[in-house]
Amino acid sequence: MIWMKKLASRPIDTVDLLSLPVFVATMAWESRVLARRELRELGDLDSATNDELSDPTLPADPLVPLGYERRDTKASLTMLAGNVVVNLAVAGAVGAMSRFVFKRRIVNLHATTWSLPAAMVAWDFMYYWNHRWMHEIRLFWANHVTHHSSERYNLSTALRQPWSGYLMSWAFLPMPLLGIPAHHVAKAGQINLLYQYWIHTEAIDKLARPLEAVLNTPSHHRVHHGANPQYLDKNYGGILIVWDKLFGTFEPEVRRIKYGLTKNIRTYNPIRIGYHEFVDIARDVVRATGWRNKLGHVVRRPGWRPTTGPTADPAAMSAA
């Protein structure tokens, strides 16, 4: 979830202000609920093999939460505060870009009873692709990795947001280009992102089957935050999970989830949480030989390595 990215294109409104006490109240509720349950230990899956994390032949694992940890929650809330400050700083530029595109729209739609629902579907569709691109292009992943950096999964994780969201500020421009009124674009984004807050929880197991079939749910989004091999780069949807089913990126929750990154950074330092992947990209670009390899470290998938040179994949070099 790209939480509060909406602040980069419109002023803070009453809904935003009311959401803050709601966040506090619901996190307090969730913490108490989880404290009364059997909890598993952080790192309990560190020694599990990829086969154990992914074995489809075993019965589905029961949901056993990890719960809260003070330093982890503090880090997530710090990232939220920084996210809001950065987005407010670039709000004028992003808003001007949106207005520029709307003036050059190729379709002249008007605000009607159906334009907000249409905007919500369009925003959710664009969110799917925006989210997917952030997992498939390393420069964009450097922005989004912040949200995946926690090894826990609770409502505070929803608020662990990046300080470089402006990198993706272009992703929803097709909506004003197609003539969707600006206020409906903003409202659709607000509703979508508020919806995604509640799905960051282990206090809720799977919902009724008809809801799981259509909507993004806590179960589906837990999968998205998993580092298990079969869960990587799955379940990108915002409100609707149908996009993942249409485009082949859906994965149900079966194995117990190892949250976080494939290589966790194990820090509560907000600067490192926000910028560690940018530093790693710069280091790889400097060390790589040849412009193709340098560019590959920026625009290829996260984890990509060239076959030769100082930053080459050891497996590829040994095979050669």
Sequence and secondary structure as in RCSB ss.txt:
>XXXX:A:sequence
MIWMKKLASRPIDTVDLLSLPVFVATMAWESRVLARRELRELGDLDSATNDELSDPTLPADPLVPLGYERRDTKA
SLTMLAGNVVVNLAVAGAVGAMSRFVFKRRIVNLHATTWSLPAAMVAWDFMYYWNHRWMHEIRLFWANHVTHHSS
ERYNLSTALRQPWSGYLMSWAFLPMPLLGIPAHHVAKAGQINLLYQYWIHTEAIDKLARPLEAVLNTPSHHRVHH
GANPQYLDKNYGGILIVWDKLFGTFEPEVRRIKYGLTKNIRTYNPIRIGYHEFVDIARDVVRATGWRNKLGHVVR
RPGWRPTTGPTADPAAMSAA
>XXXX:A:secstr
  TTGGGGTS   HHHHHHHHHHHHHHHHHHHHHHTS    TTTTTT  HHHHH TTS           HHHHHH
HHHHHHHHHHHHHHTHHHHHHHHHHHHHT SS     TTHHHHHHHHHHHHHHHHHHHHHHSHHHHHHHHHHH  
SS SHHHHT   S GGGGTTTTTHHHHTT  HHHHHHHHHHHHHHHHHTS SSS    HHHHHHB  HHHHHHHT
B SGGGTT    SSBSHHHHHHT      S   BS SS      HHHHHHHHHHHHHHHHHH  SHHHHHHHHHS
 TT   SSSTT  HHHHHH 
